[in-house]
């Protein structure tokens, strides 16, 4: 992913107001982000921990999606969960259900869609093996190459974006 500026990020959001985009806080490590290992930028808002954000590269510019994070509940150390974007297995606290208001009038009416995503939104790093999930049994081995897993993650992300924006198959989303 090519590095983005703060202005590009704030202007990219399709499912929140300009005021909400202006008030969001960028990741604390924004200046040190590993852009070369990211396929999308995802973070939990440090100023509002019940808010998270995804910014994806697109041919016509970045696309941002604002998400709601559920309040923390009790989790089991024995159970595990799987991210629906990158298919990384985690201890149950490593995956969370994130809900995105739909873009446009449907979102203003309160309609949302949700998906289970890595709680730290670091899917790109898990797929590349740059970060390891906390699993008692360790990471599951796959026969797919890293490029194939990245393509699968892109397809899953495009499906989610399509549901939020109402535009078929996340049209125009490119993962570098």
Secondary structure, DSSP 8 states (H G I E B T S, - for coil): -----HHHHHHTBSSS-HHHHHH----TTGGG--GGG-SEEEEE-TT-TTEEEEEE-BTTS-EEEEEEE-------SS-EEE-TTT--EEEGGGEEEEEEE-STHHHHTT-EEEEEEETT--HHHHHTTSS----TT-----SS-HHHHHHHHHHHHHHHHHHHH-SGGGTTB---
